[in-house]
């Protein structure tokens, strides 16, 4: 992927600061973060969204580090900045074409753990999006996990991860996340066909839309890049991860969809380049 000439808009770099610098009072440090969009690990988004409000009531205002350029020579940081900026630029153009205004998301790089408007984020959860502060949180060590443990190698596989989380931001702006939370509050379906799974698959589709439209603009994909993203989608399917970690598949515990579903919906977004093709809430997934 020829990403080096992409536009940068800055990141909030908290690496090395630790969660103590950003966690509010009220014992919040002992509470696991309530956010949607854990990329691989974590809790059913339906569960986490219902406790966000109570966490906010316990938490003091967040402290922030000013956005800025990546440190000289830190190519992984620059990569995250370029891809996040590209995703925001792509969705800005899509919203504008539909007569709407897109509000850019933020990105925070951290190490180990950090405070968010949704509670305490931990790197073990993988990349995630917090809807309360409209921010993508990323511990760059997750890219090593992708390479070494998940078998999802390559820069475009990493780009897919960031684009997926920005997809959750799009869902926040469109009100989709709130609708899913309301459905689950009313006792909606659970497991492999749940609204939360459909939410995650739509974010995969939105990642495909970004991939298509950004490549049309930048012509930055190289041979094998698309396969890297599809392989990443396959590697993080609920069924694949459950087989590897517990030897059995439990559909009722799915949070993100199967490998086949994740690949299908990424391909749907990439094939059309149109977010209108990402209706994962109608019919079979």
MIFIDREN-636164 format. One record per residue: residue in one letter; y, x, z of N, C-alpha, C, CB in turn. Coordinates in steps of 0.02 Angstrom, whole numbers, plus 50000, padded with zeros to 5 digits. Each point is the difference from the previous one (the first is absolute). Glycine has a CB too. Layout:
N
AYXZYXZYXZYXZ;...
END
This chain:
285
X499405004350000500604995750000500625004450000499384990850062;X501065008149889500605004149995500574996850040499645004149886;X500324996650179500474996450044500615004250018499034993850045;X500975012649940500515004650026500714998249979499135008849998;X500954988049946500684998349977500224993050021499815007549903;X499804989350140500184993450024500595000250047498824996649987;X501514997750019500594999550043499815000050073500604993649910;X499805009750131499914999950073500584996450033499365010949995;X500504985450057500524996450036500025001850074499894990749919;X499665013750103500005002250070499474996550041501205002349990;X498585001150062499514997350047500265000850071499055002749921;X500684993450124500125001150072499435004250026500654989050014;X499485017150003499485004850017499965000850076500175006049890;X499314991150140499905000550073499435004750017500434988450012;X499315015249940499425004350014500175005150054499624998549881;X499915002150165500095004850054500374997450060499975008549915;X500324985450079500384997350056499574996450051500974999049923;X498484997950054499564996550046500254993050017499665010950046;X499894984749977500194993150014500484999250058498914996849956;X501115008050090500424999250059500744999449982499175006550065;X501034996249877500704999949980500204993249972499935012149977;X499584983650009500164993949965499724993750032500035006849898;X499604993950156499694994150032500474997050050498875005049983;X501184988450016500434996550047499684999350068500494993949905;X499845002550138499764999250069499484994550006501095004150040;X498774994050022499554994450012499275001649987500934992849970;X498885013650034499305001749990499774999549928499814996250114;X500655004049839499824999049930499545005449974501084994349983;X498945011650047499595005449976499264998750004500905007550033;X498894988050011499304998550008499764994549953500095003550117;X500374993749845499824994349957499945002449928500594992150077;X498865006049890499905001949930500494996249957498785002450022;X501455000949926500514997149956499794993449968500375011649978;X500114983950017499894993649965500365000449934499884993550108;X499755007549839500295000549934499514997349949500695010050034;X499554988749906499544998349947499935005949954500304987850007;X499155012349956499935005149949499695006550023500964994949948;X498605005150103499625006050014499605001549937499944997850126;X500135008149845499715001149935499245000350003501025006149967;X498704997050084499275000550005499754997550067500045009749923;X500244993150130499744998550066500424994450031499595011850014;X500234986150046500444995550036499724993050009500925006549957;X499524989050063499834993450022500184994949947500175003450119;X499494990949882500154994549956500754998550002498844995250016;X501515005049927500724998750001500184993250030500095007149899;X499454988050096500124993550031500115000750075499314994549911;X500295009750120500065001050072500645003750018498765000150008;X501395005149955500575004150019500664996449990499345010049970;X500714985949978500634996649988500174995150055499815001349879;X499684995950155500144995050051500285003050064499094993249951;X500835013450058500255003050062500635004149990498835000250040;X501415000149899500605004049987500594997850042499595001849884;X500524991750122500584997650036499985002050073500064990549922;X499355008950110499955001850070500125007450010499204990550019;X500575013649934500125007250005500745001649995498875002149951;X501474994550004500715001349992500394998450065499894997449878;X499894997550157500354998150061499935005350054499804988149972;X499675016050023499895005250050500335006649982498944994450029;X501285006249909500205006549975500755000849998498965000349933;X501285005450088500715001549994500175001949929500035003850120;X500614996449861500185001549930499715006749977501044993450015;X498765006749921499715006149972500525005549991499154992949942;X500635013250068500415005749983499805002549932500145003250122;X500314999549841499855002149932500265007049986500034988149964;X499655015049988500235006349972500324998449933499105006950060;X501464996249926500364998449938499575001749939501095002150057;X498954993849891499665001449938500275006549970499824987749980;X499755016049988500225006149969499505002749950500645002550103;X499535002949866499555003249952499425003450037500965001749919;X498504999250046499435003450029500155007450011499234991849945;X500445011450103500105007250010499845004049937499724998550121;X500635006849869499895004349941499275002049995501185004250008;X498524994649934499325002149988499474995150024500415011350008;X499784983250023499524995050025499854995149944500435001350120;X499105000549838499854996049941499674993350017499895010649935;X499724989250118499684993750019500524994950023498965006250032;X501534996150005500554995750020500394997549939500095006250110;X500064998449844500364998149939499604994949960500545011349997;X498814989649999499574995349964500074993050030499205009349972;X500754990250095500054993550032500694996949987499215003850089;X501315000349911500674997549987500064997349928500465008250083;X499294995749869500054998049930499624993549987500115012149968;X499284987450058499604994049987500304993950034498975007249990;X501254993650072500314994450035500644997849964499525004150109;X500885000749869500624998349964499844996549935500575009950051;X498914992549913499804996849938499774992850011499675011249955;X499954987750098499774993250014500594995450014498935004650047;X501554997749993500594995950014500404998849935500055004650117;X500025000649842500374999249937499664995049954500415011850011;X498934988549987499624995449958500104992850022499155008949979;X500814989850086500074993250025500724997649997499025002050074;X501455002649931500704998149990500104997149930500375009050081;X499344994349870500064997749931499644993449989500095011849963;X499324987450067499624993849992500384994250031498925006450002;X501334994550058500374994750033500624998249959499595003950113;X500775001149862500604998849960499844996049938500495010650043;X498954990849926499804996449939499864992650014499535010649954;X500344987950110499864993150020500604996850036498805003050010;X501775000449985500614997350031500025000650075500054992349907;X499555012250121499975001050072500245007050018499044991950008;X501115009150056500225006550025499475003050044501204996449994;X498605009649990499495003650039500345004250053499225000249901;X500534999550160500255004150055499515005950009500564990050057;X499655016149929499535005750003499685000850069500685005649913;X498714996750086499645001550062500215007050024499024992649967;X500745009250091500125006750028499325003650004501034996050066;X498995010549942499385003750011500125005050056499654998649880;X499875001750167500025004750056499385004449996500654991850072;X499455014749930499455004750005499955002250073500165004049880;X499244995950147499915001750071499345003750009500684989950036;X499205012650022499375003350016499754997550067500345010249934;X499034987750067499684997850062500154992850017500065011550039;X500564987149980500194993350019500764999349999498984998950071;X501254995049923500724998849999500154992850019500155008849912;X500444990050114500214993350015500254996449938500285003650115;X499624989949882500244995849946500264993550030499195005249917;X501134990850042500224993450024499424995450014501055001549935;X498345000550046499404996150011499585002750058500004997049879;X500225008450153499605003050053499875007349983499474988950026;X500005013950002499855007049992499515001249942500205001750122;X500025002149829499565001749944499615006350015500794994649922;X498595005650056499565005850011499695002049933499764996450119;X500195010149870499765002549936499294997849986500755009750012;X498854989050040499304997949990499954993449963499705006050103;X500844990249894499994993549966500105000849925500444994650103;X499755011349875500165000949929500714997649986498794998749971;X501445001949967500674997649982500064992550014500085009049912;X500524988950107500114992950014500724998149987499085000250085;X501034993349909500664997349990500174995550059499885000649874;X500705000450155500244995750054500524995249972499785009050088;X500094984549912500474995349970500644999150040499044994249952;X500935007450113500594998850042500565005049987499244995450086;X500595010749892500535004849982499965001949926499985004450118;X499584992149845499955000849927499895007349980500744990049986;X498775013050049499905007249993499265001649988500995002150073;X498895002549881499345002949989499945006250044499954995649880;X499515004650159499885005750045499405004049973500474993650100;X499625013049896499505004249969499945006750036500214994549890;X499195006850137499835006750024499695003649941499834996250122;X500485009149854499775003349939499305003050007501195002449974;X498574998350088499325002450009499494995149972500375006150102;X499834987649887499554995149972499775002149930500564991050067;X499865012649897499805002349934499405004750005501194998849960;X498785005250093499415004350010499394995850015500745009150043;X499354985449994499454995450014499744997049935500484997550114;X499975000749842499804997249935499575005049962501044993049997;X499185013350002499655005249962499325001650030501105004749968;X498894996350098499415002950032499504994950026500725009450031;X499514984749989499554995050030499874994049956500415003850109;X500094994249852499934993949961499825001449927500824994750075;X499225011549905499835001649931500514997449950498825000050033;X501784998849990500534997349957500505005649987499864988250045;X500015015749904500405006049986500524998749947499035007150033;X501494997049966500494999849947500674997150020499064999149923;X501465003150043500674997850019500124992749984500405011649980;X499284985849967500114992949985499644995550049500135003049880;X499324999450149499684996250054500484999550059498855004049962;X501505001450053500494999950054500584995449984499685011750030;X500534988349907500554995749979499814992650008500385008849920;X499004989650065499754993150008500074997750073499205001849905;X500665002650142500064998350071500724997950017499065008050027;X501424996049952500704998550015500224993649965500245012250014;X499564987049922500194994149963499704993750031500085006949896;X499324993650131499694994350035500424997850059498875004149965;X501385000750074500404998250059500674997049979499445009150065;X500864993549882500624996949975499854993049975500465011349968;X498934987650007499804993349982500054995150058499255004949914;X500594997550146500074995750059500744998450013498955005050049;X501494999749935500724998650007500214994549952500205012050036;X499554988249903500144994749952499774993350027499895008249905;X499524991750125499744993850030500454997550056498845003549970;X501435001250068500474998150053500624996649970499595009550073;X500694993549875500614997349970499884993349967500405011649982;X499014987549990499844993749966499774994550048499695006649900;X500214995250162499784995150050499254999050002501074994449985;X498555009549976499284999249997499675001850067500035002649878;X500215002750154499715002050064500094994650053500235012049971;X500354984950030500124994750049499554994049987501195003850011;X498704994649925499564994449983499285001350023500734997449902;X499055008950089499335001850022499944999550076499885007649901;X500634994850134500004999550073499964992750022500675010750008;X499704984949958499994992950017499324996949986501234999349975;X498465002749969499344997549983499495002050053500285000649879;X499755005650143499535002350050500134996850068499915010849938;X500724987950077500164996650063499714993050002501055006750008;X498894990249933499724993349996499245000049999501014996449940;X498705009650067499275000450003499695000649932500034993550103;X500285010349852499745000849932499355003849999501164999749959;X498585001349980499365003349992500035007250023499754992449904;X499665010250113499955006950024499515003849956500274996450118;X499695010149893499505004049966500175001649928499184994950073;X500305005549885500085002649932500464995849957498875004750011;X501234989050006500424995649959500654998350035498974995349948;X501205008350105500584998250040500655001349964499345002550101;X501194994349924500665000949971500235007250008500284988150024;X499525015250031500215006950011499685004649949500134997750121;X499245001249860499695003949947500364998949934498894999250059;X501294994749926500364998449939500685003449999499394989049992;X500925011550067500645003550006499935007449981500364991950090;X499115011249935499885007049985499845001149926499595001750117;X500024993949854499835000749930500614999049956498844995950024;X501614999749996500624999249962500425006550003499994987650024;X500015015750034500365006450005499685005249954500334997450119;X499015002449873499675004449951500234998549930499015000850076;X501044992749908500234997949934500725002349988499224990150004;X501205009150047500705002249994500035007649989500374990550074;X499165013249957499985007249988499855001449926499625002050119;X499944993949852499855000749929500604998449956498844997150026;X501554997949994500614998349963500485006050001499874987850030;X500215015150029500435006050004499745005549955500314997150118;X499045004249883499715005449960500164999049926499085001450085;X500834992549891500134998549930500745000949982499034992150001;X501405004750038500705000049983500325006950010500064988050031;X499745015650020500285006750011499795004749945500004998150123;X499375001249854499775004449946500354998349934498905001150058;X501254992649931500374998149940500695003450000499394988949996;X500915011550063500665003150006499975007650000500374990050064;X499155012949972499995007250012499505003849957500354997550115;X499154998949859499455003249962499715005950040500554996649892;X499295002150171499795005450043499255000250015501134999450049;X498494995849926499285000250011499665004749952500044988350041;X499475015349985499615004749961499284997649998500765009550031;X498844993749928499304998249994499665000250068499985004549882;X499684990150135499644999650064500394996950056499405009849963;X501264989450029500404997350055499804992850017500945007449965;X499004988449985499824993150014499324999550034500674996449900;X498875007850080499345000150031500055002150073499485002649890;X500995001850127500105002050070500194994050043500355011549961;X500114984450014500224994250038499434995050008501175001849959;X498474997049987499444995250003499465002550047500254996349883;X499625010250116499515002950046500234999350073499655008049911;X501014992950100500264999150068499914992850023500845009149979;X499294986149976499904992950018499284998650017500954996949925;X498595006250038499294999150014499805003150066499784999949878;X500505005950137499815003850060500204996550064500115010449934;X500414985350063500254997050062499844992550003500905008550002;X498614989249960499774993150007499664999050067499874999149876;X500204995050152499694998650065499255001149999500904991750023;X498775006149923499275000749997499795007349998499934989049942;X500435015150019499845007149995500105003550067500334999749879;X500244999050153500145003250064499504997950054501215000549969;X498614993150031499534997650051499315003049990500644989350008;X499145011349929499365003249987499985007150025499864992749901;X500695010950088500035007050018500055001150075500535002249891;X499834993250144500125001150072499514996550045501185001249972;X498544993150006499544996350044499354998149967500994995850059;X498935005849878499364999049967499874992949977499595009150067;X500874986449945499914993049981500674997049982498994999050074;X500994995549889500614996749977500074993350035499935005849888;X500664993050142500134993850036500604996649968499525004850109;X500384990849842500564996849965500494996450045499244998849905;X500534998450150500454996450045500525004550032499094991850021;X500805014849976500475004650030500455003549948499185001850092;X500764996149845500415003049948500744998950013499064998349918;X501345006950067500724999450006500375001649935499885003050119;X499805000749835500345002349940499654998249934500435009250069;X498954988649934499634998349940499495005349982500984993849961;X498555004349997499475004649980500275005249950499154991050018;X500465014149970500195005149952500114996849931499355008750064;X500194986949916500064996849935500644995849996498754999749990;X501414996850063500614995950000500635004349997499384991350066;X500635014149971500595004350000500115003249932499825002250122;X499644999949846500065002749933500224994649951499125008550026;X500594985649980500164994549954500744998450001498864995450017;X501425004150043500704997750005500495005749983499654991650086;X500175014649929500435005549976500014999949924499745006950103;X499684992449866499964999849927500404994149972498875005450005;X501114988850030500374994249976500745001449997499124992550048;X501145010850003500715001750001500175005249948500034997250120;X499545007849873500145005349951499934997349929499595008650082;X499924987149907499894997649932500574995849974498805000150025;X501534996150018500544995649978500695002850013499254990550022;X500825013550032500665002250021500444994450023499905009249920;X499794985150095500364993950017499784997450068500114997149877;X500365002450171499804997450066499734992949998500855007450049;X499304989049896499734993349993499254999949994501054996849947;X498655008950037499275000449994499675001350067500135004149884;X500264996150169499755002150066499914994150048500555010949983;X499304983249992499894994350044499295000150027500844993249935;X499085010350120499345000550032499854994050044500105012449996;X500374983050010499914994450046499724993749967500935004750066;X498984995549869499734994249964499315001849973501174996049969;X498355000050047499335001049973499625005750032500424995449896;X499075006950069499575005350026500345006749993498984993349970;X500865011350076500285006749997499475005149980500844996750087;
END
